[in-house]
């Protein structure tokens, strides 16, 4: 194989590995997204409880809106 053919082959392999994530990478990404969503929902719920305890209506409304948006995105 000449130099240009060898170089083209290396470029193809590099490009293929960059543009196509492996199944493991896809599953790891999905798992991280799920864990992040669960954490965010639990954190928002604890902040919502705290705003209720403090009788902070504005914060409560803001946090429940964020929580509802997160749940809506999850359902899509």
C-alpha positions in Angstrom: 0.0 0.0 0.0 1.4 3.4 -0.9 1.7 6.3 1.5 -1.5 8.0 0.4 -3.6 4.9 0.7 -2.2 4.1 4.1 -2.8 7.7 5.3 -6.4 7.6 3.9 -7.0 4.4 5.8 -5.8 6.0 9.1 -8.0 9.0 8.5 -11.0 6.8 7.9 -10.4 4.9 11.1 -10.0 8.2 13.1 -13.1 9.7 11.6 -15.2 6.6 12.2 -14.2 6.4 15.9 -15.0 10.1 16.4 -18.4 10.1 14.8 -19.8 6.8 16.0 -20.1 6.3 19.7 -20.0 2.7 20.8 -23.0 1.0 22.4 -21.2 1.3 25.8 -20.8 5.1 25.4 -24.5 5.5 24.4 -25.6 3.4 27.4 -23.2 5.2 29.8 -24.6 8.6 28.5 -28.2 7.4 29.0 -27.4 6.2 32.5 -25.7 9.5 33.4 -28.6 11.5 32.0 -31.0 9.4 34.1 -29.0 9.7 37.3 -28.8 13.4 36.7 -32.5 13.8 36.2 -33.3 11.8 39.4 -30.8 13.9 41.4 -32.3 17.1 40.0 -35.8 16.1 40.8 -35.0 15.1 44.4 -33.0 18.3 44.9 -35.9 20.4 43.6 -38.3 18.6 45.8 -36.2 19.3 48.9 -36.0 22.9 47.9 -39.8 23.0 47.4 -40.3 21.5 50.8 -37.9 24.1 52.3 -39.8 27.0 50.6 -43.1 25.6 52.0 -41.5 25.5 55.5 -40.4 29.1 55.1 -43.8 30.1 53.5 -41.9 31.6 50.6 -44.6 31.7 47.8 -42.4 33.2 45.1 -39.6 30.6 45.5 -42.2 27.8 45.8 -43.8 28.9 42.5 -40.5 29.2 40.7 -39.3 25.8 41.9 -42.5 23.9 41.2 -42.4 25.4 37.7 -38.8 24.1 37.2 -39.8 20.7 38.6 -42.9 20.5 36.2 -40.7 21.4 33.2 -38.2 18.7 34.2 -41.0 16.1 34.4 -42.5 17.3 31.1 -39.1 16.9 29.4 -38.8 13.4 30.9 -42.1 12.3 29.5 -41.2 13.2 25.9 
